[in-house]
Amino acid sequence: MEDASRFGWDSQPRTGVIHTLVWMGAANTARTRTTVRPEVQALRAVAVGAVVLHHGWPAVAPAGYMGVDVFFVVSGFLITGLLLRDVARTGRMHLGDFYLRRARRILPAAIVVLLAVALATVLLAPQRLWGAWLREVVASALYFQNWLLLADSQNPALADLDSSPVQHFWSLSVEEQFYLVWPLLLIPGLWLASRRGANRVAVLAIVLGTVTAASFVLELTATAADHNVAYFSTLTRGWEFGVGGLLALVAGTPLAAKHALRAGVSWVGLALIVVPILTFRATEAFPGVVVLLPVVGTLGVIWAGMPEVAWSPARLAGLRPVQWLGDVSYSLYLWHWPIFMFVPYLTGMPSPAWLMAVLVAASVTVAGLSKRFIEDPLRKPWRASRDGRQAVPKRVARPRHARVARMPRLWQTR
């Protein structure tokens, strides 16, 4: 069947799908490197650019935090595709191998940033902030930051606290929780398809679609009751990963033809992302229904791929600076906010526009160095590996937003 063959699956499922689980990831099959899709890299560049622009010049990009939503959809698409290809290639889902690769991809740069923030807090920040900031450093290291900020938002004594240098780790916490749970949701679908002799894609679409729809309904309900809960909760954000995963399930690769249609969809998708980032200001209504704009826009850009017509956005997406920015988006997301936060404590004044431009350039430089000397060496295959296995170097984008956009007074600019 067409949907099954998309991932190399037979129309009839393999028997005994419980062998799909290999917890320690001891597969000896050679793993092929995945090719980075240029449109996905371009989306990462747009997403991190929106976040940085929002933090540097909030009046220019009042809803730049929507870049986080772009990251969530991209992550759902990429991670689901990775897991499905693993099953299609080997007949198994190697969870231990998957979790190890995620850790090697994410932890090194994050740990370095958290250590740097802890040191800078003690050296530069007023002592009255040490307790609150180091508390958030610990929560970020444990990828519990989103729940900590959610709890703080419900405490009147803490709800109005200034932002911390690691507050942006809330979205990384949501993603890590997604990585932990999402593969476990695929397993019942695979088991059920095997047990009933049903098509795997159809069964997985029902299982994942149900979970995704439930999360979206919860998000709408939570936004109406308390937008802080809707903003920080993994349960209300999960559907954004889910729709990306569903796209990977039913349309994992772009169409080979219909370039004009795909180019049009790509432009519309970009508009759905960029326009609200530059114009939306009703923060208390977010995420709500408004979040559908960047989410649907991201889905459209991924679905369209890189259409080959002269007026396609593919030419812009394929530019080397755009691709490079997408490549360093994780490190840039990690480093820019602490840099923005600590510099005013060095200068003793809010950062004016010209200094913010310098700090952006510095953040991009640090991100490039972080990618080159921290991320890449630890996520590439270990040459000393005895069985010769290679890890798939797949990027997973990273997001952010300040707690309802409250900045420390020392940093605020007008």
C-alpha positions in Angstrom: 0.0 0.0 0.0 1.2 3.5 -0.7 1.2 4.8 2.9 3.0 1.7 4.1 5.7 1.7 1.4 6.5 5.3 2.2 8.6 4.0 5.1 9.5 0.7 3.5 6.8 -1.2 5.4 5.0 -4.2 4.1 1.3 -4.0 3.8 1.1 -6.8 6.3 2.7 -6.2 9.6 5.5 -8.4 10.9 4.5 -11.0 13.5 5.4 -10.7 17.1 5.8 -6.9 17.0 6.7 -7.0 20.7 10.2 -7.7 19.4 10.1 -4.1 18.2 11.4 -3.2 21.7 15.2 -3.4 22.1 15.7 -1.4 25.2 19.5 -1.2 25.2 19.6 -0.4 21.5 21.9 -3.4 20.6 21.1 -3.3 16.9 24.1 -4.3 14.7 22.5 -3.0 11.5 24.4 -0.1 9.9 22.6 3.2 10.3 22.4 5.6 7.4 22.9 9.3 8.0 19.9 11.4 7.4 20.1 14.2 4.9 19.3 17.6 6.4 16.3 19.1 4.7 17.0 22.7 3.6 13.5 23.9 4.4 13.7 22.5 7.9 17.0 24.3 8.5 15.4 27.5 7.1 12.5 27.1 9.6 15.0 26.8 12.4 16.7 30.0 11.3 13.4 31.8 11.2 12.4 30.4 14.6 15.6 31.3 16.4 15.7 34.7 14.6 12.3 35.5 15.9 13.2 34.6 19.5 16.4 36.6 19.4 14.7 39.6 17.8 11.9 39.4 20.4 14.5 39.5 23.3 16.6 42.2 21.7 13.9 44.5 20.3 10.5 43.3 21.7 8.7 46.2 20.0 9.8 44.9 16.6 8.8 41.3 17.2 6.2 41.4 20.0 5.3 37.8 19.4 8.8 36.4 18.6 8.1 33.7 21.2 6.1 32.0 18.5 9.4 30.8 17.2 9.1 28.2 20.0 6.0 26.8 18.3 7.9 26.4 15.0 10.6 24.5 16.9 8.0 22.2 18.5 6.4 21.3 15.2 9.8 20.7 13.6 10.9 18.5 16.4 7.7 16.4 16.3 8.2 15.9 12.6 11.9 15.0 12.8 11.7 12.7 15.8 8.7 10.8 14.6 10.3 10.3 11.2 13.5 9.1 12.8 11.6 6.5 14.9 9.5 5.3 11.9 12.6 4.9 9.7 14.2 2.9 12.5 11.2 0.5 12.6 11.0 0.4 8.8 14.7 -0.4 8.4 15.2 -2.9 11.2 11.7 -4.0 12.3 12.5 -2.7 15.7 12.4 0.5 17.8 15.7 0.8 19.5 14.7 3.0 22.5 18.0 2.8 24.3 19.9 3.9 21.2 17.3 6.7 20.6 17.6 8.1 24.1 21.4 7.9 24.0 21.5 9.9 20.7 19.2 12.5 22.2 21.4 12.9 25.2 24.5 13.2 23.2 22.8 15.7 21.0 21.3 17.9 23.7 23.1 17.6 27.0 26.7 18.8 26.3 25.9 22.3 25.2 23.1 22.7 27.7 25.4 21.6 30.6 28.1 24.1 29.6 25.5 26.9 29.4 24.1 26.0 32.8 27.5 25.9 34.4 28.4 29.2 32.8 25.1 30.8 34.1 25.7 29.4 37.6 29.2 30.9 37.7 28.1 34.3 36.2 25.2 34.4 38.7 27.7 34.3 41.7 30.1 36.7 40.1 27.8 39.3 38.5 24.3 39.1 39.9 23.1 40.7 43.2 23.2 38.2 46.0 19.4 38.6 46.5 18.9 36.8 43.1 21.2 33.9 43.7 18.6 31.6 45.4 15.9 32.1 42.7 18.3 31.9 39.8 20.3 28.9 41.0 17.0 27.1 41.8 16.0 27.6 38.1 19.4 26.3 37.0 18.8 23.1 38.9 15.3 22.8 37.4 16.7 23.4 34.0 19.4 20.7 34.4 16.7 18.3 35.4 14.4 19.4 32.5 11.7 20.4 35.0 11.9 24.1 34.3 8.5 24.4 32.6 6.7 22.9 35.6 8.6 25.1 38.0 7.6 28.2 36.1 4.0 27.0 35.9 4.0 26.5 39.7 5.6 29.9 40.3 2.9 31.6 38.1 0.3 30.2 40.4 2.0 31.6 43.5 1.2 35.3 44.0 4.5 35.8 45.9 6.5 34.5 42.9 4.4 35.3 39.9 5.9 38.8 39.4 9.5 37.8 39.7 11.9 39.1 37.0 13.1 36.7 34.3 16.1 34.5 35.0 19.0 33.7 32.7 17.8 30.2 32.2 14.1 30.9 31.9 14.2 29.9 28.2 15.0 26.4 29.3 11.3 25.9 29.9 10.8 24.9 26.2 13.8 22.6 26.3 12.2 20.9 29.2 9.0 20.4 27.3 11.0 18.9 24.4 12.9 16.5 26.6 9.6 15.3 28.1 8.3 14.8 24.6 11.3 12.7 23.7 10.8 10.6 26.7 7.1 9.9 26.2 6.5 10.0 22.4 8.3 6.7 21.5 6.3 5.0 24.2 3.1 6.2 22.5 4.2 4.6 19.2 4.6 1.2 20.8 0.9 0.4 21.5 0.0 1.4 17.9 2.6 -1.0 16.5 1.5 -3.7 18.9 -2.2 -3.2 18.0 -1.5 -3.2 14.3 0.4 -6.5 14.6 -2.3 -8.0 16.8 -5.1 -7.2 14.5 -3.2 -7.6 11.2 -4.0 -3.9 10.4 -2.1 -1.3 8.5 0.5 0.3 10.7 0.2 3.8 9.3 -3.6 3.8 9.8 -3.4 2.5 13.3 -0.6 4.9 14.3 -2.5 7.8 12.8 -5.5 7.0 15.0 -3.5 6.6 18.2 -1.3 9.6 17.7 -4.2 11.7 16.3 -6.3 10.9 19.4 -3.5 12.0 21.8 -2.8 15.1 19.7 -6.5 16.1 19.5 -6.9 15.7 23.3 -3.9 17.9 24.0 -5.2 20.6 21.7 -8.6 20.6 23.4 -6.8 20.8 26.7 -4.8 23.8 25.5 -7.8 25.7 24.4 -9.5 25.0 27.7 -6.4 26.0 29.7 -5.9 29.2 27.8 -9.4 30.3 28.7 -8.8 29.5 32.4 -5.2 30.5 32.8 -2.9 31.2 29.9 0.2 30.6 32.0 -0.8 27.0 32.5 -1.5 26.7 28.8 1.8 28.2 28.0 4.1 26.2 30.2 2.4 22.8 30.5 3.7 19.9 28.5 0.2 18.5 28.3 -1.1 21.6 26.5 1.9 21.9 24.2 2.1 18.2 23.2 -0.3 18.6 20.3 2.2 20.9 18.5 4.7 18.0 18.4 1.9 15.7 17.6 0.8 17.4 14.4 4.4 17.4 13.3 4.6 13.7 14.0 1.4 13.1 12.0 2.8 14.9 9.1 5.9 12.7 9.2 3.5 9.7 9.3 1.4 10.5 6.3 3.6 12.8 4.2 7.2 12.2 5.4 8.7 13.3 2.1 7.6 16.2 -0.2 5.8 15.5 -3.5 8.0 15.0 -6.5 5.8 17.2 -8.7 3.3 20.0 -8.3 6.0 22.6 -7.8 3.8 25.6 -8.3 1.3 24.4 -5.7 4.1 23.6 -3.3 5.7 27.0 -3.8 2.4 28.7 -3.1 1.8 26.7 0.1 5.4 27.5 1.2 4.9 31.2 0.8 1.5 31.1 2.7 3.2 29.0 5.4 6.0 31.6 5.8 3.4 34.4 6.0 1.5 32.5 8.7 4.6 32.4 10.7 6.1 35.8 10.2 3.0 38.1 10.2 1.8 37.2 13.7 5.3 37.3 15.0 5.5 40.9 13.9 2.0 42.0 14.8 0.4 39.9 17.6 0.4 41.6 21.0 -2.4 40.1 23.0 -0.2 37.8 25.2 -3.0 36.8 27.5 -4.8 35.2 24.6 -1.8 33.0 23.8 -1.5 30.2 23.0 -5.2 29.7 22.4 -6.4 29.6 18.8 -3.7 32.1 17.7 -1.0 29.5 18.0 -2.5 27.6 15.0 -1.0 30.3 12.7 2.7 29.4 13.2 1.9 25.7 13.7 -0.1 25.4 10.4 2.5 27.6 8.7 5.3 25.4 9.8 3.4 22.3 8.6 2.9 24.0 5.2 6.5 24.8 4.7 7.7 21.3 5.6 5.0 19.7 3.4 6.0 21.9 0.5 9.7 21.1 0.7 11.9 22.9 -1.8 9.7 23.4 -4.9 11.6 24.0 -8.1 10.0 27.1 -9.6 11.6 30.5 -10.0 9.4 32.3 -7.5 9.6 29.7 -4.8 11.0 30.7 -1.4 13.4 27.7 -1.8 16.0 30.1 -3.2 16.0 32.2 0.0 15.8 29.1 2.2 18.8 27.6 0.5 21.1 30.6 1.0 24.2 29.6 2.9 23.8 32.1 5.8 20.2 30.9 6.3 21.3 27.2 6.4 24.2 28.0 8.7 21.9 29.9 11.1 19.6 26.9 11.2 22.5 24.7 11.9 23.6 26.7 15.0 20.0 27.5 16.1 20.2 25.2 19.2 23.4 26.8 20.5 22.2 30.3 19.6 19.0 29.6 21.5 20.9 28.4 24.5 23.5 31.2 24.7 21.8 34.4 23.6 19.5 34.9 26.6 22.2 34.6 29.3 24.4 37.0 27.3 21.5 39.5 27.1 20.8 39.1 30.8 24.2 39.4 32.3 25.7 42.2 30.2 23.6 44.9 31.9 25.1 43.8 35.2 28.6 44.5 33.7 27.7 47.8 32.2 25.4 49.0 35.0 22.7 50.2 32.6 20.1 48.8 30.2 21.5 47.8 26.9 20.8 50.4 24.2 19.9 49.4 20.7 23.5 49.6 19.4 24.7 47.4 22.2 22.0 44.9 21.6 23.2 44.6 18.0 26.7 43.9 19.4 25.3 41.3 21.8 23.4 39.6 18.9 26.7 39.4 17.0 28.5 38.1 20.0 25.7 35.5 20.6 25.9 34.3 17.0 29.7 34.0 17.4 29.5 32.1 20.6 26.8 29.8 19.1 29.1 29.0 16.2 32.0 28.1 18.5 29.6 26.1 20.7 28.4 24.1 17.8 31.9 23.5 16.5 33.7 22.6 19.7 30.9 21.3 22.0 28.0 20.0 20.0 29.7 18.3 17.1 32.5 16.4 18.8 30.2 14.7 21.2 27.3 13.9 18.8 29.4 12.4 16.1 30.2 8.7 16.1 32.7 7.4 18.6 35.5 6.0 16.5 36.5 3.7 19.3 33.1 2.0 19.3 33.6 -1.7 19.2 30.6 -2.6 17.1 31.1 0.3 14.6 27.6 1.7 15.0 27.0 5.3 14.0 24.7 7.7 15.7 22.4 9.6 13.4 23.3 13.3 13.7 19.9 14.8 13.6 19.3 18.3 14.8 16.4 19.1 17.1 15.5 22.7 17.4 15.2 24.7 20.5 12.8 27.4 21.7 12.1 30.0 24.4 10.0 32.8 25.9 10.2 34.8 29.0 7.5 34.4 31.7 4.9 36.6 30.2 7.6 38.8 28.8 8.8 40.3 32.1 12.4 41.4 31.8 14.6 42.5 34.6 14.4 46.3 35.1 18.2 46.6 34.6 17.8 45.1 31.1 14.6 46.7 29.8 14.9 49.0 26.8 12.4 51.3 25.4 
